[in-house]
């Protein structure tokens, strides 16, 4: 029978993890336990406070479903998602920088030919998007696979509409033999992340807003290159400096140029890192 004190508890847990067969899991769990226990000691965490934390995580799990990933939102607003992105995606300076995936990516987006309208009826000002995909040596990345997705003018993604029968403002395309792409969509607008659940309560309690600056999501992959997950942000958006999920990187901010007919045009070239 062991006589537990605040330090002995941590030592006992570490000892019982000693036989973890997976070395990476062992490394993660040992560090997690030590930091978690040290956090509790540092803030003198009470039983009542820890119970409130458990209740918060329980609510986060209950609200999570196929259309809404509250745990990703929680990771995003704590900056943890972006921290892992930055640590994992160290690339040569010439490469396009990565940012967070976000909670609204789906795998079964429709396929479109170059030049098609991926908005597919989503409300917003028309926008022509075009650019190229290259490697760090300037070589064209032929037939790169591109996924794009964005919110509509109300700041909502298609999966946030309960009555939406088809995907809108998202799609899959394939670049041409010279790595070029072009498609029609709608103008990106700033929007609040879902804040009617536990994450929203956390933002309110910490006096933070839920807004993200206007952006268009891209996921690009091609054989021989690392997959790129990124956004392109609209210059001069009021939320660039205070993005709720810390996802803005200066190199991803650019002009979306208004045209004479009231539509917009976005030109952006991507540079992939070889595997």
SULPEUR-V95528 format. One record per backbone hydrogen bond with DSSP energy under -1.0 kcal/mol. CO is the residue of the C=O (numbers start at 1). NH is the residue of the N-H. If there is no record, write none. Layout:
BEGIN
co = [CO	CO]
nh = [NH	NH]
END
This chain:
BEGIN
co = [5	7	8	9	10	11	12	15	17	22	23	24	25	26	27	28	29	30	31	32	33	34	35	36	37	38	39	40	46	47	48	49	50	51	52	53	54	55	56	57	58	59	68	69	70	71	72	73	74	75	75	76	79	80	81	82	83	84	85	92	110	113	116	118	119	123	125	126	127	128	129	130	131	132	133	134	135	139	141	144	145	146	147	148	149	152	156	157	158	161	169	171	172	173	176	176	179	180	181	182	183	184	185	191	197	198	199	200	201	202	203	204	210	211	212	214	216	217	218	219	220	221	222	224	228	229	230	232	233	234	237	243	249	250	252	254	257	259	263	264	265	266	270	271	273]
nh = [9	11	12	13	14	15	16	18	20	26	27	28	29	30	31	32	33	34	35	36	37	38	39	40	41	42	43	45	50	51	52	53	54	55	56	57	58	59	60	61	62	63	65	73	74	75	76	77	78	80	81	79	83	84	85	86	87	88	89	95	172	116	184	170	122	153	187	264	185	266	183	268	181	270	141	272	138	135	144	175	221	173	219	171	217	155	152	160	161	164	150	148	112	146	143	179	133	176	131	115	129	118	127	212	201	202	203	204	205	206	208	207	193	244	191	234	232	149	230	147	228	145	225	275	220	99	218	216	254	237	240	246	252	253	233	235	265	262	259	128	257	130	134	96	226]
END
